[in-house]
Amino acid sequence: MKTDAQVVVVGGGVVGASVLYHLTKAGWADVVLVERTELTAGSTWHSAGGMHTLNSDPNVARLQRYTIELYAEIERISGQDCGVHMPGGVMLADTPERLDWLKMTHARGRYLGMETELVSVAEAAELVPLIDPQHFVGALVDAHEGHVDPAGVTHAFARAARAAGAEVYRNCWARAIERRRDGGWRVLVYDTASGEDLGAIDCEHVVNCGGLWAREVGRMVGLELPVLAMEHTYIVTEPLEEVIEYNRRTGSRLRHVIDFGGEMYMRQEGEGMLLGTYEQACLPWSPRQTPWDFSMRLLPSDLDRIADSLEVAFAHFPAFAAAGIQRVVNGPFTFAPDGNPLVGPVRGLPGYWTACGVMAGLSQCGGVGLSVANWIIAEDPGFDVWAMDVARFGDYATLAYTNAKVRENYTRRFRITFPNEFLPAGRGVQTSPIYDRLAAANAVWGDAFGLESALWFQEDGLEPVEEVTFGRSNAWDRVRAETLAVRAGVGMMETTGFAKFLVSGPGAREWLDQLLAGRIPISGRMALTPMTNPAGNLVGDLTVACLPATPGRAEGPAGTVVGGATGNVRDGERFVVFGSGIAERYYERWFDAHLPADGSVSYQTLGAELCGLAIAGPAARDLLAEVTDADVSAHGMRFMAFGEMEVGQAPVWCGRISFTGDLGYELWMPARYQRYVFDLLRSAGKAHGLELFGLHALNSLRLEKGFGSWLREYRPDYDPFEAGLGRFVRMEKDFIGREALAKKHGEAGPPGGVAATGLRLCTWTVDIGAGADACDVIGDEPVWHDGEVVGWVTSGGYAHHSEASVAMGYIPAELADSSGRFEIEIVGTRRPAKLVDGCLWDPEGTRMRA
């Protein structure tokens, strides 16, 4: 066994083998894999082996397609048969809502290059004669679906990696992982059978591909990963005459089938069928600690637990009713709270990586391995992998939270999650000090990064619940009223959910100037600035405020939050950085990776200890003037000013900025003052017609202003010039990503700061028709131009003040000024769309600057 390596991969399932292979494919041969028993011994060996390209996240779908197309390559390189069968698949819709979902899935596949087709139930029954058509209303056929031999795939990856110089150690137990003084890692390895100490492997990187033991491998370094194993059952039938006849008649295998209403999947196995279920009576397995001696074992079968699903199968696929059961497979698989993998570097543990929770292993193993290898070698995954990034979860994802969310996700595996739906498990744990005030105002709640947030406010006397739908819900009238109240008078919403960081130290300005692509403000001012990676793509859409110096005392809210004196004289300037709340851990990881080693800069995550309220609308200044002695006149507090003031008796930071695009102020205060400030503003606001508004109204307001948002318009797929943020980029200075941007757009950037090549973010108004069935875009719809799909929608909705259905999305830059015909496909119907020049409301920005 080697004593040192560049990378040690812990875990020999299909994901670990894929990571090992992709590292060698990229040229890193000094890599090893340590497996406690035999390859595939955890979950891989008993997997049903299904694979498909379709996924609700387009970027994950692309990586799944890469995985499927990779199998031919590793078969060729390794000489190992992967058992690839590609008969295609059929997804069955049993309700109109599910058929709408299939139409949307089909539409999304257009711009992803997926080979899908909507067919009638009769056509689906011809493709899969087992179907009883009376139970369904339509179907989607996916040509790029099939199954593989899980063991064959794993050994193919391992053989190909060994051929390129990697080493694989079986029956070697990584019992401990230690941090070395030089920052590297030491993996202590023991013989699994005898317990003999085999020594240690020193390495630069450790990749946790522990599968069922991912939690335990995480705990070796003090990390509690949000993964949970669930028992999962599938049955394999005796040969069926219908299957034998179909094979004889067509010379082909039966297509895979997903029956969403029955919550089951099936495929041909031999001359019979394999049928698996995601039953409601689900059961976690070993929820606290995975036994180390578990290997190549199944769990006791319990057909009673899946009896309800089997009854549906007998009805929907009558041939099953008389089929004999050849075998029952019940084994554990790991899930993350949202069902997606946990991939990437871990904040606070440089060189420690995760690639676990990969439930759809045979669909995703290749994409996960490629992303991790890229990330280790090039410090970037090469793709937008947010949907799989371990940083999408924070400390709120405790063991109990994970247990609740995984059970929920398992039971909803084949159910629709509507775009306006927030699921109930694990909710109500994190709340702000004004939660009860907002609840008393009949708030309808959502959550983001674990924190409850008000979406909209229901009328008094009505239940604060939103009807889930692809169309317009019961929130419509109330969101409209909230939106118009802001534009006509003044509205107030909570902003505690933002990510907030206090940056300090003598090198703070220089560090931010190099980290961020935009201008760093002077004292008492704010600035919007993109943050880019070395490839020039977005990794942040941030607001930076430079705190006014107040030598000799704690600076208002900063002092109350972090404690102690300002240090302005001693330590230099201090800055507050604001960003999207869901990306808090993501930002922390990026900051940590780029902090100077000399200690000249430090930052603190302020989190929910610093709470926020925003007021916006033409009467916002009058309201604020009533509760503060500070000069908030247009001259006294100009647009983008930032400073300390007292609101009533509470110290706050106040920034003159608003995501609504209107005159507005963001007020930030320690948590203990939020209720007081909220009550004071609400009382004073009565004379100004103050209305509370939520995130739904904010979305309507920002759409008509043309403001993008993080993970919709702004994400690592795009650079700032493509995303409409070019006006905030300062190409005359040096910053991370500048070289790549200059190579792509020129040394000074494109004229006007707007991309002339590549992609460009655009806004459209959409003719969605009239009536109760009208649907606005929700995101990921294809954009058509002169009869061809040219782009995709990132977000949209209805701009109530402008009376327009709005879509934002990306198309090739050369089409952004086109006079051609645009259409956007919404729930299967192509709707006329008109490009907007600038934005719909206040294009000159006079209201914000009033």
Helices and strands as residue ranges (DSSP letters): E 4-10, H 14-25, E 31-34, G 44-46, E 50-52, H 58-78, E 89-93, H 96-112, E 116-119, H 121-127, G 133-135, E 138-142, E 145-147, H 150-163, E 167-169, E 172-179, E 185-191, E 197-208, G 211-213, H 214-219, E 228-237, H 241-250, E 256-259, E 264-269, E 272-277, E 284-285, G 303-306, H 307-316, G 318-322, E 325-335, E 342-345, E 352-356, H 361-378, G 386-388, G 390-392, H 399-411, H 435-440, E 443-448, E 451-457, H 476-488, E 491-494, E 499-504, H 508-515, E 526-532, E 538-546, H 556-562, H 568-571, E 575-579, G 581-583, H 584-594, E 602-605, G 607-609, E 610-616, H 620-627, E 642-647, E 650-655, E 664-670, H 671-685, G 686-688, E 691-692, H 695-705, G 726-728, H 738-745, G 751-753, E 759-766, E 782-785, E 788-799, E 804-812, G 813-815, E 822-826, E 829-835
